[in-house]
Amino acid sequence: MNDASGGQKDVYPIGKKNPTLPFYPAVRAGDFIFVSGQVAKDPDGNMISGTIEDETQGTIEAIRRILAEEGATLSDVVRVTTYLDDARDFGRYNRVFAQYFKDAVLARTTVEARGHHRQNRYGRHRV
C-alpha cells in the first residue's frame, strides 16, 4: 500500500491467524489498529460461556490482549461496535463495558443481531 507521497505505508497483521479464517485478529495500518470481531475467549483461546457479564468481560479482555501486542491499551480505543444476541442484555452489558471504558472518549454502536435458529412455517429451522 502506498501513501500520497508514493512511499510504502506500514500495514501488517497482529496476532496469530486462524488457518481456517481469511483474516487476522487485528491489522496495524500506520498509527491505527483495526481489531477484527472478537468473542469471549480466555488467554489460551478457549471459549468463555456464561452470563452476558462473563462474555462481555471475556471479549474485552481478548481485545485488551490484542492491543497489548502493539503497546496499545483500551484507553487508545476510539470506536466500538457491539452485536448483542438479545437487546434485553444491554443494561448488563453496558455496566461491564463502563467498568473498562470509564473515562473513554469513544464512539460506540450497539446492535441486536440474533444468531439463534427460528422455526419457519414449515417446521424447518432457518438462521
Order of alpha helices (4+ residues) and beta strands (2+ residues): beta-beta-beta-alpha-beta-alpha-beta-beta-beta
